[in-house]
């Protein structure tokens, strides 16, 4: 059984090579298929499979999968309309894709011994920086050079313009990392806490009968924390999408 246990709470976040190929071409080429790659493909497969199961084109009565998918679709569309505007459905696919990828990645990571791709800084910051670039490109495409007026607050005195512009620039570029760091920190903290508590409870349940009975009290707290972690997985996807809508609105309206 020990081979299935993780000795350190941080080892569950380690990216491990499953298949590696070294080739003496182009200098030194290394191709590796890691656990991160494996679970990213798994998340993508679940994402596609969920939408295939939710397809209601050939059915008169919608299935539970279809109802769940349509409800989520309407909720995200409502959020996009409320946050960005009623005529901003063109940005809906971006928000929809980001939301579903994050929520499925988070929920699959809660399965014991699974790897949570959201705890990888490459994935979390990769999504965050990609979204930041997309929002910036949308703003530049829509407003051209007028987009840079976003960094100069209205009514700013001329003497304070350089300082406030610098502050606005730092605040704007911090968005590229804030989304990813928020997602990474919440997932890592929750998973590390669950690992520490599960190891502690496992030792209590295997020590003696009396201690095992007493361990039922902290075990109920542990179950509650698992429920909280599941809620955090959903909330983080929602918050990420909500902030993405807010950033899109800022880029479109220059607020």
C-alpha positions as CSV (number, residue, x, y, z in Angstrom):
1,X,0.0,0.0,0.0
2,X,2.9,2.4,0.6
3,X,3.6,2.6,-3.1
4,X,0.3,4.4,-3.5
5,X,0.9,7.0,-0.8
6,X,2.5,10.3,-1.3
7,X,5.2,11.1,1.2
8,X,5.1,14.8,0.9
9,X,2.0,17.0,0.3
10,X,3.9,18.8,-2.5
11,X,4.8,15.6,-4.4
12,X,1.2,15.5,-5.8
13,X,2.0,18.7,-7.8
14,X,5.2,17.3,-9.5
15,X,5.2,16.9,-13.2
16,X,6.6,13.4,-14.1
17,X,7.8,12.1,-17.4
18,X,5.8,9.0,-18.4
19,X,7.4,8.6,-21.8
20,X,10.6,10.3,-22.9
21,X,12.5,10.4,-26.2
22,X,15.9,11.9,-26.7
23,X,17.0,12.5,-30.3
24,X,20.4,13.9,-31.4
25,X,18.8,16.2,-33.9
26,X,18.5,20.0,-33.8
27,X,21.1,20.1,-31.1
28,X,19.5,18.0,-28.4
29,X,15.8,17.3,-28.9
30,X,13.8,15.9,-26.0
31,X,10.2,14.8,-26.4
32,X,8.3,13.9,-23.2
33,X,4.8,12.8,-22.5
34,X,4.1,13.7,-18.8
35,X,1.3,13.2,-16.4
36,X,0.4,16.8,-17.1
37,X,-0.1,16.0,-20.8
38,X,-2.0,12.8,-19.9
39,X,-4.5,14.6,-17.7
40,X,-4.8,17.6,-20.1
41,X,-5.9,15.1,-22.7
42,X,-8.2,13.5,-20.2
43,X,-9.9,16.8,-19.4
44,X,-10.2,17.5,-23.2
45,X,-11.8,14.1,-23.7
46,X,-14.3,14.7,-20.8
47,X,-15.1,18.1,-22.2
48,X,-15.9,16.8,-25.7
49,X,-17.7,13.7,-24.3
50,X,-19.9,15.9,-22.1
51,X,-21.0,18.0,-25.0
52,X,-21.6,14.9,-27.1
53,X,-23.8,13.3,-24.4
54,X,-25.6,16.7,-24.1
55,X,-26.4,16.8,-27.8
56,X,-30.2,16.8,-28.1
57,X,-30.5,17.1,-31.9
58,X,-32.0,13.6,-32.4
59,X,-34.1,13.4,-29.2
60,X,-37.6,14.6,-28.5
61,X,-37.2,14.5,-24.7
62,X,-34.0,16.1,-23.4
63,X,-31.7,13.9,-21.3
64,X,-30.2,14.9,-17.9
65,X,-26.9,15.6,-19.7
66,X,-28.7,17.9,-22.1
67,X,-30.5,19.7,-19.4
68,X,-27.3,20.2,-17.4
69,X,-25.5,21.5,-20.5
70,X,-28.2,23.8,-21.5
71,X,-28.6,25.2,-18.0
72,X,-24.8,25.9,-17.9
73,X,-24.9,27.4,-21.4
74,X,-27.7,29.8,-20.4
75,X,-26.0,30.8,-17.1
76,X,-22.7,31.7,-18.8
77,X,-24.5,33.5,-21.6
78,X,-26.4,35.5,-19.0
79,X,-23.2,36.4,-17.2
80,X,-21.6,37.6,-20.5
81,X,-24.6,39.7,-21.3
82,X,-24.8,41.2,-17.8
83,X,-21.0,41.9,-17.5
84,X,-20.1,42.9,-21.0
85,X,-23.4,43.9,-22.6
86,X,-26.4,42.5,-24.5
87,X,-24.6,42.8,-27.8
88,X,-21.4,41.0,-26.8
89,X,-22.3,37.4,-27.7
90,X,-19.2,37.3,-30.0
91,X,-17.1,36.9,-26.8
92,X,-19.3,34.2,-25.4
93,X,-17.3,31.3,-27.0
94,X,-14.1,32.5,-25.3
95,X,-15.7,32.7,-21.8
96,X,-17.6,29.5,-22.3
97,X,-14.5,27.5,-23.3
98,X,-12.4,28.9,-20.4
99,X,-15.1,28.2,-17.9
100,X,-15.6,24.6,-19.0
101,X,-11.9,23.8,-19.2
102,X,-11.2,25.1,-15.7
103,X,-14.2,23.5,-14.0
104,X,-13.6,20.1,-15.5
105,X,-9.9,20.3,-14.8
106,X,-10.6,21.3,-11.2
107,X,-13.3,18.6,-10.6
108,X,-11.3,15.7,-12.1
109,X,-8.3,16.8,-9.9
110,X,-10.4,16.1,-6.8
111,X,-10.5,12.4,-7.6
112,X,-8.0,10.6,-5.3
113,X,-4.5,10.0,-6.9
114,X,-5.4,12.1,-9.9
115,X,-3.2,14.9,-11.1
116,X,-4.7,18.4,-11.0
117,X,-3.5,20.3,-14.0
118,X,-4.6,23.6,-12.5
119,X,-1.9,23.2,-9.8
120,X,0.7,23.4,-12.5
121,X,2.1,27.0,-12.9
122,X,2.5,26.4,-16.6
123,X,-1.2,25.7,-17.1
124,X,-2.6,28.3,-14.7
125,X,-0.4,31.1,-15.8
126,X,-0.6,29.9,-19.4
127,X,-4.4,30.4,-19.4
128,X,-4.1,33.7,-17.6
129,X,-1.4,35.2,-19.9
130,X,-3.2,33.9,-23.0
131,X,-6.5,35.5,-21.8
132,X,-4.6,38.7,-21.1
133,X,-3.1,38.8,-24.6
134,X,-6.5,38.1,-26.1
135,X,-8.2,40.9,-24.2
136,X,-5.4,43.3,-25.1
137,X,-5.6,42.4,-28.8
138,X,-9.3,42.9,-28.7
139,X,-8.9,46.3,-27.2
140,X,-6.2,47.4,-29.7
141,X,-8.2,46.1,-32.6
142,X,-11.4,47.9,-31.5
143,X,-9.9,51.2,-30.5
144,X,-6.5,51.4,-32.2
145,X,-4.3,54.0,-30.5
146,X,-7.2,55.3,-28.5
147,X,-6.8,52.2,-26.4
148,X,-3.8,53.7,-24.6
149,X,-6.1,56.4,-23.2
150,X,-7.2,53.7,-20.8
151,X,-3.9,54.2,-18.8
152,X,-4.6,57.9,-18.3
153,X,-7.5,58.4,-15.8
154,X,-9.9,61.1,-16.8
155,X,-9.4,64.5,-15.1
156,X,-5.8,63.7,-14.1
157,X,-3.6,66.8,-13.5
158,X,-0.7,67.1,-15.9
159,X,1.9,66.8,-13.2
160,X,0.5,63.5,-11.9
161,X,0.0,62.0,-15.3
162,X,3.4,60.1,-15.5
163,X,2.9,58.6,-12.0
164,X,-0.7,57.6,-12.5
165,X,0.0,56.2,-15.9
166,X,2.8,54.1,-14.5
167,X,0.5,52.8,-11.7
168,X,-2.2,52.0,-14.3
169,X,0.3,50.1,-16.5
170,X,1.5,48.0,-13.6
171,X,-2.1,47.3,-12.5
172,X,-3.0,46.3,-16.0
173,X,-0.1,44.0,-16.6
174,X,-0.6,42.5,-13.2
175,X,-3.8,41.0,-14.6
176,X,-1.7,38.6,-16.7
177,X,-0.6,36.9,-13.5
178,X,-3.4,37.6,-10.9
179,X,-5.9,35.3,-12.5
180,X,-3.4,32.4,-12.8
181,X,-1.9,32.9,-9.3
182,X,-5.4,33.0,-7.7
183,X,-6.4,29.8,-9.4
184,X,-3.0,28.1,-8.6
185,X,-2.9,29.2,-4.9
186,X,-6.5,28.1,-4.1
187,X,-6.1,24.7,-5.7
188,X,-2.6,24.0,-4.2
189,X,-3.7,25.1,-0.7
190,X,-6.8,22.9,-0.8
191,X,-5.1,19.8,-2.1
192,X,-2.2,20.2,0.2
193,X,-4.5,20.5,3.2
194,X,-6.5,17.4,2.1
195,X,-3.3,15.4,1.8
196,X,-2.0,16.4,5.3
197,X,-5.4,15.6,6.9
198,X,-5.8,12.3,5.1
199,X,-2.4,11.2,6.1
200,X,-3.1,12.1,9.7
201,X,-6.4,10.4,9.7
202,X,-5.0,7.2,8.1
203,X,-2.5,7.0,10.9
204,X,-5.2,7.5,13.5
205,X,-7.5,4.8,12.0
206,X,-4.7,2.2,11.9
207,X,-3.3,2.9,15.4
208,X,-5.9,1.4,17.8
209,X,-9.6,0.9,18.2
210,X,-10.0,3.7,20.7
211,X,-8.1,6.2,18.6
212,X,-10.0,5.0,15.5
213,X,-13.3,5.8,17.2
214,X,-12.1,9.2,18.3
215,X,-10.9,9.8,14.8
216,X,-14.5,9.9,13.6
217,X,-14.8,13.4,14.9
218,X,-12.0,14.9,12.7
219,X,-13.1,12.6,9.9
220,X,-16.5,14.5,9.7
221,X,-14.5,17.7,9.4
222,X,-12.4,16.1,6.7
223,X,-15.5,15.2,4.7
224,X,-16.8,18.8,5.1
225,X,-13.5,20.1,3.8
226,X,-13.8,17.8,0.8
227,X,-17.2,19.3,0.1
228,X,-15.7,22.8,0.4
229,X,-12.9,21.8,-2.0
230,X,-15.5,20.7,-4.6
231,X,-17.2,24.0,-4.1
232,X,-14.0,25.9,-4.5
233,X,-13.3,24.1,-7.8
234,X,-16.6,25.4,-9.2
235,X,-16.3,28.8,-7.7
236,X,-12.8,29.3,-9.1
237,X,-14.0,28.5,-12.6
238,X,-16.9,31.0,-12.1
239,X,-14.6,33.7,-10.7
240,X,-12.1,33.3,-13.5
241,X,-14.8,33.6,-16.1
242,X,-16.4,36.6,-14.3
243,X,-13.1,38.5,-14.1
244,X,-12.5,37.6,-17.8
245,X,-15.8,39.3,-18.6
246,X,-14.8,42.3,-16.5
247,X,-11.5,42.6,-18.4
248,X,-13.3,42.3,-21.7
249,X,-15.7,45.1,-20.8
250,X,-12.8,47.3,-19.8
251,X,-11.1,46.7,-23.1
252,X,-14.3,47.3,-25.1
253,X,-15.5,50.4,-23.3
254,X,-12.1,51.7,-21.9
255,X,-13.4,52.0,-18.4
